[in-house]
Amino acid sequence: MEIISALLPHLMGLRLEAVVVRAVGVRITAATQTVRARCGACGVWSTTVHGRYVRRLADVRLGGHEVLVALTVRRFTCANAECWR
Ligand SMILES: [Zn+2]
């Protein structure tokens, strides 16, 4: 896991859940560790997780092998009752 962090520094700070190495490439399952996010509409910070979605980062290459990163991102809901979101 430390080797992955060294080779793919943009994955630092993520929780690596699985690394599967196949002949066609490498598949990395990771998740963000964000505990709060700021609402894009009103700017209020929220810690309420609304859901999760998986983002695929497929533009990563490692030593000629294709690396598929399946990144689970937390989605936060705005805590401000006045907010239109
Ligand atoms: Zn808001």
PDB file of the backbone (N, CA, C, O) and the ligand in Angstrom, with CONECT records:
HET     ZN  A 101       1
ATOM      1  N   MET A   1       0.839  -1.215   0.000  1.00  0.00           N
ATOM      2  CA  MET A   1       0.000   0.000   0.000  1.00  0.00           C
ATOM      3  C   MET A   1       0.869   1.258   0.000  1.00  0.00           C
ATOM      4  O   MET A   1       0.508   2.265  -0.609  1.00  0.00           O
ATOM      5  N   GLU A   2       2.007   1.198   0.680  1.00  0.00           N
ATOM      6  CA  GLU A   2       2.898   2.361   0.704  1.00  0.00           C
ATOM      7  C   GLU A   2       3.503   2.614  -0.669  1.00  0.00           C
ATOM      8  O   GLU A   2       3.757   3.757  -1.049  1.00  0.00           O
ATOM      9  N   ILE A   3       3.729   1.533  -1.407  1.00  0.00           N
ATOM     10  CA  ILE A   3       4.266   1.666  -2.768  1.00  0.00           C
ATOM     11  C   ILE A   3       3.258   2.399  -3.642  1.00  0.00           C
ATOM     12  O   ILE A   3       3.635   3.263  -4.435  1.00  0.00           O
ATOM     13  N   ILE A   4       1.993   2.064  -3.504  1.00  0.00           N
ATOM     14  CA  ILE A   4       0.931   2.724  -4.273  1.00  0.00           C
ATOM     15  C   ILE A   4       0.929   4.226  -3.986  1.00  0.00           C
ATOM     16  O   ILE A   4       0.819   5.037  -4.905  1.00  0.00           O
ATOM     17  N   SER A   5       1.050   4.591  -2.714  1.00  0.00           N
ATOM     18  CA  SER A   5       1.051   6.005  -2.340  1.00  0.00           C
ATOM     19  C   SER A   5       2.233   6.738  -2.950  1.00  0.00           C
ATOM     20  O   SER A   5       2.121   7.902  -3.334  1.00  0.00           O
ATOM     21  N   ALA A   6       3.375   6.048  -3.040  1.00  0.00           N
ATOM     22  CA  ALA A   6       4.568   6.668  -3.594  1.00  0.00           C
ATOM     23  C   ALA A   6       4.449   6.845  -5.104  1.00  0.00           C
ATOM     24  O   ALA A   6       4.890   7.853  -5.656  1.00  0.00           O
ATOM     25  N   LEU A   7       3.851   5.863  -5.764  1.00  0.00           N
ATOM     26  CA  LEU A   7       3.732   5.913  -7.214  1.00  0.00           C
ATOM     27  C   LEU A   7       2.569   6.787  -7.667  1.00  0.00           C
ATOM     28  O   LEU A   7       2.629   7.431  -8.714  1.00  0.00           O
ATOM     29  N   LEU A   8       1.529   6.798  -6.876  1.00  0.00           N
ATOM     30  CA  LEU A   8       0.344   7.581  -7.232  1.00  0.00           C
ATOM     31  C   LEU A   8       0.073   8.603  -6.122  1.00  0.00           C
ATOM     32  O   LEU A   8      -0.843   8.428  -5.318  1.00  0.00           O
ATOM     33  N   PRO A   9       0.877   9.665  -6.088  1.00  0.00           N
ATOM     34  CA  PRO A   9       0.764  10.631  -4.982  1.00  0.00           C
ATOM     35  C   PRO A   9      -0.595  11.307  -4.901  1.00  0.00           C
ATOM     36  O   PRO A   9      -0.982  11.785  -3.835  1.00  0.00           O
ATOM     37  N   HIS A  10      -1.336  11.358  -6.028  1.00  0.00           N
ATOM     38  CA  HIS A  10      -2.655  11.995  -5.988  1.00  0.00           C
ATOM     39  C   HIS A  10      -3.677  11.135  -5.236  1.00  0.00           C
ATOM     40  O   HIS A  10      -4.790  11.580  -4.954  1.00  0.00           O
ATOM     41  N   LEU A  11      -3.284   9.904  -4.919  1.00  0.00           N
ATOM     42  CA  LEU A  11      -4.186   9.053  -4.131  1.00  0.00           C
ATOM     43  C   LEU A  11      -3.898   9.162  -2.635  1.00  0.00           C
ATOM     44  O   LEU A  11      -4.551   8.507  -1.822  1.00  0.00           O
ATOM     45  N   MET A  12      -2.918   9.993  -2.275  1.00  0.00           N
ATOM     46  CA  MET A  12      -2.584  10.196  -0.869  1.00  0.00           C
ATOM     47  C   MET A  12      -3.790  10.796  -0.139  1.00  0.00           C
ATOM     48  O   MET A  12      -4.500  11.646  -0.677  1.00  0.00           O
ATOM     49  N   GLY A  13      -3.999  10.345   1.070  1.00  0.00           N
ATOM     50  CA  GLY A  13      -5.125  10.844   1.843  1.00  0.00           C
ATOM     51  C   GLY A  13      -6.376  10.030   1.623  1.00  0.00           C
ATOM     52  O   GLY A  13      -7.384  10.234   2.298  1.00  0.00           O
ATOM     53  N   LEU A  14      -6.317   9.112   0.685  1.00  0.00           N
ATOM     54  CA  LEU A  14      -7.460   8.243   0.443  1.00  0.00           C
ATOM     55  C   LEU A  14      -7.279   6.946   1.221  1.00  0.00           C
ATOM     56  O   LEU A  14      -6.155   6.545   1.524  1.00  0.00           O
ATOM     57  N   ARG A  15      -8.368   6.311   1.533  1.00  0.00           N
ATOM     58  CA  ARG A  15      -8.304   5.014   2.176  1.00  0.00           C
ATOM     59  C   ARG A  15      -8.338   3.952   1.080  1.00  0.00           C
ATOM     60  O   ARG A  15      -9.349   3.777   0.399  1.00  0.00           O
ATOM     61  N   LEU A  16      -7.231   3.256   0.923  1.00  0.00           N
ATOM     62  CA  LEU A  16      -7.186   2.208  -0.092  1.00  0.00           C
ATOM     63  C   LEU A  16      -7.878   0.964   0.447  1.00  0.00           C
ATOM     64  O   LEU A  16      -7.540   0.466   1.521  1.00  0.00           O
ATOM     65  N   GLU A  17      -8.836   0.477  -0.300  1.00  0.00           N
ATOM     66  CA  GLU A  17      -9.616  -0.667   0.166  1.00  0.00           C
ATOM     67  C   GLU A  17      -9.201  -1.968  -0.510  1.00  0.00           C
ATOM     68  O   GLU A  17      -9.236  -3.031   0.110  1.00  0.00           O
ATOM     69  N   ALA A  18      -8.811  -1.886  -1.768  1.00  0.00           N
ATOM     70  CA  ALA A  18      -8.398  -3.100  -2.476  1.00  0.00           C
ATOM     71  C   ALA A  18      -7.546  -2.736  -3.675  1.00  0.00           C
ATOM     72  O   ALA A  18      -7.795  -1.733  -4.344  1.00  0.00           O
ATOM     73  N   VAL A  19      -6.571  -3.528  -3.936  1.00  0.00           N
ATOM     74  CA  VAL A  19      -5.748  -3.387  -5.133  1.00  0.00           C
ATOM     75  C   VAL A  19      -5.716  -4.747  -5.817  1.00  0.00           C
ATOM     76  O   VAL A  19      -5.196  -5.719  -5.270  1.00  0.00           O
ATOM     77  N   VAL A  20      -6.277  -4.802  -7.014  1.00  0.00           N
ATOM     78  CA  VAL A  20      -6.332  -6.060  -7.754  1.00  0.00           C
ATOM     79  C   VAL A  20      -5.451  -5.919  -8.994  1.00  0.00           C
ATOM     80  O   VAL A  20      -5.698  -5.065  -9.845  1.00  0.00           O
ATOM     81  N   VAL A  21      -4.437  -6.750  -9.088  1.00  0.00           N
ATOM     82  CA  VAL A  21      -3.514  -6.701 -10.221  1.00  0.00           C
ATOM     83  C   VAL A  21      -3.865  -7.825 -11.188  1.00  0.00           C
ATOM     84  O   VAL A  21      -3.867  -9.002 -10.826  1.00  0.00           O
ATOM     85  N   ARG A  22      -4.160  -7.440 -12.418  1.00  0.00           N
ATOM     86  CA  ARG A  22      -4.464  -8.420 -13.460  1.00  0.00           C
ATOM     87  C   ARG A  22      -3.541  -8.167 -14.639  1.00  0.00           C
ATOM     88  O   ARG A  22      -2.846  -7.152 -14.684  1.00  0.00           O
ATOM     89  N   ALA A  23      -3.533  -9.085 -15.587  1.00  0.00           N
ATOM     90  CA  ALA A  23      -2.669  -8.953 -16.756  1.00  0.00           C
ATOM     91  C   ALA A  23      -2.998  -7.692 -17.542  1.00  0.00           C
ATOM     92  O   ALA A  23      -2.103  -7.049 -18.090  1.00  0.00           O
ATOM     93  N   VAL A  24      -4.274  -7.335 -17.600  1.00  0.00           N
ATOM     94  CA  VAL A  24      -4.704  -6.180 -18.393  1.00  0.00           C
ATOM     95  C   VAL A  24      -4.470  -4.861 -17.668  1.00  0.00           C
ATOM     96  O   VAL A  24      -4.451  -3.800 -18.292  1.00  0.00           O
ATOM     97  N   GLY A  25      -4.293  -4.926 -16.367  1.00  0.00           N
ATOM     98  CA  GLY A  25      -4.085  -3.695 -15.631  1.00  0.00           C
ATOM     99  C   GLY A  25      -4.325  -3.863 -14.147  1.00  0.00           C
ATOM    100  O   GLY A  25      -4.460  -4.973 -13.632  1.00  0.00           O
ATOM    101  N   VAL A  26      -4.375  -2.722 -13.475  1.00  0.00           N
ATOM    102  CA  VAL A  26      -4.523  -2.711 -12.028  1.00  0.00           C
ATOM    103  C   VAL A  26      -5.829  -2.013 -11.684  1.00  0.00           C
ATOM    104  O   VAL A  26      -6.150  -0.972 -12.257  1.00  0.00           O
ATOM    105  N   ARG A  27      -6.570  -2.575 -10.764  1.00  0.00           N
ATOM    106  CA  ARG A  27      -7.790  -1.935 -10.310  1.00  0.00           C
ATOM    107  C   ARG A  27      -7.634  -1.599  -8.833  1.00  0.00           C
ATOM    108  O   ARG A  27      -7.372  -2.468  -8.002  1.00  0.00           O
ATOM    109  N   ILE A  28      -7.800  -0.320  -8.531  1.00  0.00           N
ATOM    110  CA  ILE A  28      -7.658   0.152  -7.155  1.00  0.00           C
ATOM    111  C   ILE A  28      -9.013   0.646  -6.668  1.00  0.00           C
ATOM    112  O   ILE A  28      -9.645   1.482  -7.313  1.00  0.00           O
ATOM    113  N   THR A  29      -9.447   0.134  -5.544  1.00  0.00           N
ATOM    114  CA  THR A  29     -10.667   0.618  -4.925  1.00  0.00           C
ATOM    115  C   THR A  29     -10.253   1.478  -3.739  1.00  0.00           C
ATOM    116  O   THR A  29      -9.515   1.028  -2.862  1.00  0.00           O
ATOM    117  N   ALA A  30     -10.729   2.705  -3.719  1.00  0.00           N
ATOM    118  CA  ALA A  30     -10.340   3.631  -2.664  1.00  0.00           C
ATOM    119  C   ALA A  30     -11.538   4.481  -2.268  1.00  0.00           C
ATOM    120  O   ALA A  30     -12.543   4.533  -2.976  1.00  0.00           O
ATOM    121  N   ALA A  31     -11.413   5.145  -1.127  1.00  0.00           N
ATOM    122  CA  ALA A  31     -12.492   6.013  -0.656  1.00  0.00           C
ATOM    123  C   ALA A  31     -11.909   7.286  -0.077  1.00  0.00           C
ATOM    124  O   ALA A  31     -10.825   7.271   0.505  1.00  0.00           O
ATOM    125  N   THR A  32     -12.626   8.386  -0.234  1.00  0.00           N
ATOM    126  CA  THR A  32     -12.201   9.642   0.371  1.00  0.00           C
ATOM    127  C   THR A  32     -12.480   9.588   1.866  1.00  0.00           C
ATOM    128  O   THR A  32     -13.383   8.877   2.306  1.00  0.00           O
ATOM    129  N   GLN A  33     -11.717  10.327   2.637  1.00  0.00           N
ATOM    130  CA  GLN A  33     -11.909  10.332   4.082  1.00  0.00           C
ATOM    131  C   GLN A  33     -12.445  11.676   4.562  1.00  0.00           C
ATOM    132  O   GLN A  33     -12.270  12.054   5.720  1.00  0.00           O
ATOM    133  N   THR A  34     -13.087  12.375   3.667  1.00  0.00           N
ATOM    134  CA  THR A  34     -13.638  13.690   3.983  1.00  0.00           C
ATOM    135  C   THR A  34     -14.699  13.565   5.080  1.00  0.00           C
ATOM    136  O   THR A  34     -15.605  12.738   4.976  1.00  0.00           O
ATOM    137  N   VAL A  35     -14.589  14.376   6.120  1.00  0.00           N
ATOM    138  CA  VAL A  35     -15.576  14.309   7.194  1.00  0.00           C
ATOM    139  C   VAL A  35     -16.541  15.485   7.152  1.00  0.00           C
ATOM    140  O   VAL A  35     -17.562  15.476   7.839  1.00  0.00           O
ATOM    141  N   ARG A  36     -16.224  16.490   6.355  1.00  0.00           N
ATOM    142  CA  ARG A  36     -17.148  17.609   6.214  1.00  0.00           C
ATOM    143  C   ARG A  36     -16.932  18.277   4.866  1.00  0.00           C
ATOM    144  O   ARG A  36     -15.874  18.149   4.250  1.00  0.00           O
ATOM    145  N   ALA A  37     -17.946  18.983   4.429  1.00  0.00           N
ATOM    146  CA  ALA A  37     -17.845  19.682   3.156  1.00  0.00           C
ATOM    147  C   ALA A  37     -18.632  20.981   3.247  1.00  0.00           C
ATOM    148  O   ALA A  37     -19.577  21.102   4.027  1.00  0.00           O
ATOM    149  N   ARG A  38     -18.225  21.941   2.440  1.00  0.00           N
ATOM    150  CA  ARG A  38     -18.884  23.240   2.439  1.00  0.00           C
ATOM    151  C   ARG A  38     -19.920  23.273   1.323  1.00  0.00           C
ATOM    152  O   ARG A  38     -19.643  22.860   0.197  1.00  0.00           O
ATOM    153  N   CYS A  39     -21.103  23.761   1.637  1.00  0.00           N
ATOM    154  CA  CYS A  39     -22.176  23.855   0.650  1.00  0.00           C
ATOM    155  C   CYS A  39     -21.772  24.857  -0.439  1.00  0.00           C
ATOM    156  O   CYS A  39     -21.313  25.960  -0.143  1.00  0.00           O
ATOM    157  N   GLY A  40     -21.950  24.458  -1.686  1.00  0.00           N
ATOM    158  CA  GLY A  40     -21.597  25.318  -2.805  1.00  0.00           C
ATOM    159  C   GLY A  40     -22.555  26.489  -2.973  1.00  0.00           C
ATOM    160  O   GLY A  40     -22.232  27.471  -3.641  1.00  0.00           O
ATOM    161  N   ALA A  41     -23.730  26.383  -2.366  1.00  0.00           N
ATOM    162  CA  ALA A  41     -24.743  27.422  -2.514  1.00  0.00           C
ATOM    163  C   ALA A  41     -24.664  28.478  -1.417  1.00  0.00           C
ATOM    164  O   ALA A  41     -24.676  29.673  -1.712  1.00  0.00           O
ATOM    165  N   CYS A  42     -24.582  28.052  -0.148  1.00  0.00           N
ATOM    166  CA  CYS A  42     -24.631  29.012   0.968  1.00  0.00           C
ATOM    167  C   CYS A  42     -23.331  29.083   1.761  1.00  0.00           C
ATOM    168  O   CYS A  42     -23.155  30.007   2.556  1.00  0.00           O
ATOM    169  N   GLY A  43     -22.423  28.140   1.571  1.00  0.00           N
ATOM    170  CA  GLY A  43     -21.127  28.195   2.236  1.00  0.00           C
ATOM    171  C   GLY A  43     -21.098  27.610   3.639  1.00  0.00           C
ATOM    172  O   GLY A  43     -20.061  27.646   4.302  1.00  0.00           O
ATOM    173  N   VAL A  44     -22.220  27.073   4.098  1.00  0.00           N
ATOM    174  CA  VAL A  44     -22.284  26.483   5.445  1.00  0.00           C
ATOM    175  C   VAL A  44     -21.634  25.096   5.422  1.00  0.00           C
ATOM    176  O   VAL A  44     -21.862  24.297   4.514  1.00  0.00           O
ATOM    177  N   TRP A  45     -20.812  24.833   6.458  1.00  0.00           N
ATOM    178  CA  TRP A  45     -20.146  23.530   6.561  1.00  0.00           C
ATOM    179  C   TRP A  45     -21.134  22.474   7.032  1.00  0.00           C
ATOM    180  O   TRP A  45     -21.993  22.743   7.871  1.00  0.00           O
ATOM    181  N   SER A  46     -21.006  21.284   6.491  1.00  0.00           N
ATOM    182  CA  SER A  46     -21.885  20.188   6.875  1.00  0.00           C
ATOM    183  C   SER A  46     -21.086  18.918   7.129  1.00  0.00           C
ATOM    184  O   SER A  46     -20.097  18.641   6.452  1.00  0.00           O
ATOM    185  N   THR A  47     -21.536  18.152   8.122  1.00  0.00           N
ATOM    186  CA  THR A  47     -20.910  16.855   8.401  1.00  0.00           C
ATOM    187  C   THR A  47     -21.913  15.720   8.167  1.00  0.00           C
ATOM    188  O   THR A  47     -21.622  14.557   8.445  1.00  0.00           O
ATOM    189  N   THR A  48     -23.103  16.077   7.650  1.00  0.00           N
ATOM    190  CA  THR A  48     -24.133  15.072   7.421  1.00  0.00           C
ATOM    191  C   THR A  48     -23.930  14.402   6.065  1.00  0.00           C
ATOM    192  O   THR A  48     -24.057  15.030   5.014  1.00  0.00           O
ATOM    193  N   VAL A  49     -23.612  13.116   6.117  1.00  0.00           N
ATOM    194  CA  VAL A  49     -23.390  12.384   4.867  1.00  0.00           C
ATOM    195  C   VAL A  49     -24.739  11.998   4.270  1.00  0.00           C
ATOM    196  O   VAL A  49     -25.554  11.336   4.913  1.00  0.00           O
ATOM    197  N   HIS A  50     -24.954  12.417   3.051  1.00  0.00           N
ATOM    198  CA  HIS A  50     -26.222  12.193   2.364  1.00  0.00           C
ATOM    199  C   HIS A  50     -26.169  10.901   1.557  1.00  0.00           C
ATOM    200  O   HIS A  50     -27.189  10.236   1.376  1.00  0.00           O
ATOM    201  N   GLY A  51     -25.018  10.556   1.087  1.00  0.00           N
ATOM    202  CA  GLY A  51     -24.888   9.345   0.288  1.00  0.00           C
ATOM    203  C   GLY A  51     -23.486   9.220  -0.259  1.00  0.00           C
ATOM    204  O   GLY A  51     -22.601  10.011   0.067  1.00  0.00           O
ATOM    205  N   ARG A  52     -23.299   8.243  -1.075  1.00  0.00           N
ATOM    206  CA  ARG A  52     -21.988   8.019  -1.672  1.00  0.00           C
ATOM    207  C   ARG A  52     -22.148   7.735  -3.148  1.00  0.00           C
ATOM    208  O   ARG A  52     -23.169   7.204  -3.585  1.00  0.00           O
ATOM    209  N   TYR A  53     -21.141   8.090  -3.904  1.00  0.00           N
ATOM    210  CA  TYR A  53     -21.139   7.711  -5.302  1.00  0.00           C
ATOM    211  C   TYR A  53     -19.721   7.308  -5.684  1.00  0.00           C
ATOM    212  O   TYR A  53     -18.749   7.722  -5.053  1.00  0.00           O
ATOM    213  N   VAL A  54     -19.624   6.505  -6.716  1.00  0.00           N
ATOM    214  CA  VAL A  54     -18.314   6.020  -7.154  1.00  0.00           C
ATOM    215  C   VAL A  54     -17.875   6.800  -8.375  1.00  0.00           C
ATOM    216  O   VAL A  54     -18.586   6.876  -9.377  1.00  0.00           O
ATOM    217  N   ARG A  55     -16.698   7.374  -8.272  1.00  0.00           N
ATOM    218  CA  ARG A  55     -16.114   8.122  -9.377  1.00  0.00           C
ATOM    219  C   ARG A  55     -14.991   7.280  -9.969  1.00  0.00           C
ATOM    220  O   ARG A  55     -14.162   6.746  -9.231  1.00  0.00           O
ATOM    221  N   ARG A  56     -14.958   7.161 -11.258  1.00  0.00           N
ATOM    222  CA  ARG A  56     -13.901   6.374 -11.894  1.00  0.00           C
ATOM    223  C   ARG A  56     -12.822   7.289 -12.435  1.00  0.00           C
ATOM    224  O   ARG A  56     -13.082   8.182 -13.241  1.00  0.00           O
ATOM    225  N   LEU A  57     -11.610   7.049 -11.975  1.00  0.00           N
ATOM    226  CA  LEU A  57     -10.471   7.791 -12.485  1.00  0.00           C
ATOM    227  C   LEU A  57      -9.699   6.825 -13.367  1.00  0.00           C
ATOM    228  O   LEU A  57      -8.912   6.014 -12.879  1.00  0.00           O
ATOM    229  N   ALA A  58      -9.929   6.918 -14.654  1.00  0.00           N
ATOM    230  CA  ALA A  58      -9.368   5.925 -15.575  1.00  0.00           C
ATOM    231  C   ALA A  58      -8.143   6.442 -16.310  1.00  0.00           C
ATOM    232  O   ALA A  58      -7.520   5.705 -17.074  1.00  0.00           O
ATOM    233  N   ASP A  59      -7.792   7.705 -16.085  1.00  0.00           N
ATOM    234  CA  ASP A  59      -6.695   8.303 -16.851  1.00  0.00           C
ATOM    235  C   ASP A  59      -5.333   8.086 -16.201  1.00  0.00           C
ATOM    236  O   ASP A  59      -4.373   8.798 -16.499  1.00  0.00           O
ATOM    237  N   VAL A  60      -5.258   7.106 -15.320  1.00  0.00           N
ATOM    238  CA  VAL A  60      -4.017   6.862 -14.593  1.00  0.00           C
ATOM    239  C   VAL A  60      -3.249   5.728 -15.266  1.00  0.00           C
ATOM    240  O   VAL A  60      -3.821   4.698 -15.623  1.00  0.00           O
ATOM    241  N   ARG A  61      -1.946   5.934 -15.431  1.00  0.00           N
ATOM    242  CA  ARG A  61      -1.103   4.873 -15.993  1.00  0.00           C
ATOM    243  C   ARG A  61       0.068   4.640 -15.062  1.00  0.00           C
ATOM    244  O   ARG A  61       0.612   5.572 -14.469  1.00  0.00           O
ATOM    245  N   LEU A  62       0.438   3.394 -14.948  1.00  0.00           N
ATOM    246  CA  LEU A  62       1.499   3.029 -14.017  1.00  0.00           C
ATOM    247  C   LEU A  62       2.388   2.005 -14.708  1.00  0.00           C
ATOM    248  O   LEU A  62       2.000   0.851 -14.885  1.00  0.00           O
ATOM    249  N   GLY A  63       3.584   2.438 -15.096  1.00  0.00           N
ATOM    250  CA  GLY A  63       4.541   1.539 -15.734  1.00  0.00           C
ATOM    251  C   GLY A  63       3.997   0.843 -16.964  1.00  0.00           C
ATOM    252  O   GLY A  63       4.293  -0.330 -17.195  1.00  0.00           O
ATOM    253  N   GLY A  64       3.197   1.557 -17.765  1.00  0.00           N
ATOM    254  CA  GLY A  64       2.660   0.980 -18.989  1.00  0.00           C
ATOM    255  C   GLY A  64       1.373   0.208 -18.793  1.00  0.00           C
ATOM    256  O   GLY A  64       0.739  -0.209 -19.762  1.00  0.00           O
ATOM    257  N   HIS A  65       0.984   0.015 -17.539  1.00  0.00           N
ATOM    258  CA  HIS A  65      -0.261  -0.692 -17.249  1.00  0.00           C
ATOM    259  C   HIS A  65      -1.379   0.313 -17.027  1.00  0.00           C
ATOM    260  O   HIS A  65      -1.168   1.394 -16.476  1.00  0.00           O
ATOM    261  N   GLU A  66      -2.549  -0.060 -17.460  1.00  0.00           N
ATOM    262  CA  GLU A  66      -3.701   0.785 -17.233  1.00  0.00           C
ATOM    263  C   GLU A  66      -4.166   0.613 -15.788  1.00  0.00           C
ATOM    264  O   GLU A  66      -4.296  -0.508 -15.295  1.00  0.00           O
ATOM    265  N   VAL A  67      -4.409   1.712 -15.133  1.00  0.00           N
ATOM    266  CA  VAL A  67      -4.853   1.663 -13.743  1.00  0.00           C
ATOM    267  C   VAL A  67      -6.251   2.243 -13.665  1.00  0.00           C
ATOM    268  O   VAL A  67      -6.475   3.395 -14.035  1.00  0.00           O
ATOM    269  N   LEU A  68      -7.173   1.459 -13.194  1.00  0.00           N
ATOM    270  CA  LEU A  68      -8.528   1.950 -12.990  1.00  0.00           C
ATOM    271  C   LEU A  68      -8.722   2.195 -11.497  1.00  0.00           C
ATOM    272  O   LEU A  68      -8.563   1.292 -10.676  1.00  0.00           O
ATOM    273  N   VAL A  69      -9.067   3.432 -11.167  1.00  0.00           N
ATOM    274  CA  VAL A  69      -9.301   3.770  -9.770  1.00  0.00           C
ATOM    275  C   VAL A  69     -10.799   3.980  -9.579  1.00  0.00           C
ATOM    276  O   VAL A  69     -11.394   4.869 -10.187  1.00  0.00           O
ATOM    277  N   ALA A  70     -11.400   3.157  -8.733  1.00  0.00           N
ATOM    278  CA  ALA A  70     -12.809   3.323  -8.370  1.00  0.00           C
ATOM    279  C   ALA A  70     -12.829   4.023  -7.024  1.00  0.00           C
ATOM    280  O   ALA A  70     -12.546   3.423  -5.987  1.00  0.00           O
ATOM    281  N   LEU A  71     -13.166   5.293  -7.058  1.00  0.00           N
ATOM    282  CA  LEU A  71     -13.092   6.126  -5.853  1.00  0.00           C
ATOM    283  C   LEU A  71     -14.491   6.397  -5.302  1.00  0.00           C
ATOM    284  O   LEU A  71     -15.338   6.978  -5.981  1.00  0.00           O
ATOM    285  N   THR A  72     -14.715   5.970  -4.074  1.00  0.00           N
ATOM    286  CA  THR A  72     -15.995   6.223  -3.423  1.00  0.00           C
ATOM    287  C   THR A  72     -15.931   7.593  -2.753  1.00  0.00           C
ATOM    288  O   THR A  72     -15.099   7.834  -1.879  1.00  0.00           O
ATOM    289  N   VAL A  73     -16.814   8.476  -3.175  1.00  0.00           N
ATOM    290  CA  VAL A  73     -16.827   9.851  -2.690  1.00  0.00           C
ATOM    291  C   VAL A  73     -18.077  10.056  -1.840  1.00  0.00           C
ATOM    292  O   VAL A  73     -19.174   9.667  -2.242  1.00  0.00           O
ATOM    293  N   ARG A  74     -17.914  10.665  -0.668  1.00  0.00           N
ATOM    294  CA  ARG A  74     -19.059  10.969   0.193  1.00  0.00           C
ATOM    295  C   ARG A  74     -19.757  12.228  -0.300  1.00  0.00           C
ATOM    296  O   ARG A  74     -19.122  13.189  -0.734  1.00  0.00           O
ATOM    297  N   ARG A  75     -21.073  12.192  -0.222  1.00  0.00           N
ATOM    298  CA  ARG A  75     -21.875  13.338  -0.624  1.00  0.00           C
ATOM    299  C   ARG A  75     -22.512  13.899   0.646  1.00  0.00           C
ATOM    300  O   ARG A  75     -23.115  13.162   1.426  1.00  0.00           O
ATOM    301  N   PHE A  76     -22.375  15.187   0.841  1.00  0.00           N
ATOM    302  CA  PHE A  76     -22.894  15.802   2.063  1.00  0.00           C
ATOM    303  C   PHE A  76     -24.169  16.586   1.760  1.00  0.00           C
ATOM    304  O   PHE A  76     -24.352  17.115   0.664  1.00  0.00           O
ATOM    305  N   THR A  77     -25.038  16.643   2.760  1.00  0.00           N
ATOM    306  CA  THR A  77     -26.261  17.411   2.603  1.00  0.00           C
ATOM    307  C   THR A  77     -26.098  18.721   3.390  1.00  0.00           C
ATOM    308  O   THR A  77     -25.457  18.732   4.441  1.00  0.00           O
ATOM    309  N   CYS A  78     -26.665  19.808   2.894  1.00  0.00           N
ATOM    310  CA  CYS A  78     -26.513  21.105   3.540  1.00  0.00           C
ATOM    311  C   CYS A  78     -27.299  21.140   4.857  1.00  0.00           C
ATOM    312  O   CYS A  78     -28.451  20.711   4.912  1.00  0.00           O
ATOM    313  N   ALA A  79     -26.663  21.655   5.913  1.00  0.00           N
ATOM    314  CA  ALA A  79     -27.275  21.702   7.239  1.00  0.00           C
ATOM    315  C   ALA A  79     -28.096  22.986   7.442  1.00  0.00           C
ATOM    316  O   ALA A  79     -28.800  23.123   8.443  1.00  0.00           O
ATOM    317  N   ASN A  80     -28.004  23.899   6.514  1.00  0.00           N
ATOM    318  CA  ASN A  80     -28.686  25.188   6.612  1.00  0.00           C
ATOM    319  C   ASN A  80     -30.127  25.065   6.116  1.00  0.00           C
ATOM    320  O   ASN A  80     -30.355  24.799   4.936  1.00  0.00           O
ATOM    321  N   ALA A  81     -31.100  25.257   7.010  1.00  0.00           N
ATOM    322  CA  ALA A  81     -32.521  25.107   6.662  1.00  0.00           C
ATOM    323  C   ALA A  81     -32.979  26.180   5.670  1.00  0.00           C
ATOM    324  O   ALA A  81     -33.959  25.984   4.950  1.00  0.00           O
ATOM    325  N   GLU A  82     -32.270  27.313   5.632  1.00  0.00           N
ATOM    326  CA  GLU A  82     -32.629  28.411   4.745  1.00  0.00           C
ATOM    327  C   GLU A  82     -32.132  28.185   3.308  1.00  0.00           C
ATOM    328  O   GLU A  82     -32.536  28.876   2.374  1.00  0.00           O
ATOM    329  N   CYS A  83     -31.253  27.208   3.171  1.00  0.00           N
ATOM    330  CA  CYS A  83     -30.600  27.004   1.866  1.00  0.00           C
ATOM    331  C   CYS A  83     -31.577  26.377   0.882  1.00  0.00           C
ATOM    332  O   CYS A  83     -32.396  25.533   1.247  1.00  0.00           O
ATOM    333  N   TRP A  84     -31.476  26.805  -0.369  1.00  0.00           N
ATOM    334  CA  TRP A  84     -32.369  26.284  -1.413  1.00  0.00           C
ATOM    335  C   TRP A  84     -31.992  24.895  -1.856  1.00  0.00           C
ATOM    336  O   TRP A  84     -32.783  24.209  -2.503  1.00  0.00           O
ATOM    337  N   ARG A  85     -30.794  24.473  -1.514  1.00  0.00           N
ATOM    338  CA  ARG A  85     -30.337  23.145  -1.951  1.00  0.00           C
ATOM    339  C   ARG A  85     -30.997  22.020  -1.170  1.00  0.00           C
ATOM    340  O   ARG A  85     -30.716  20.848  -1.420  1.00  0.00           O
TER     341      ARG A  85
HETATM  342 ZN    ZN A 101     -26.416  25.281   1.606  1.00  0.00          ZN2+
END
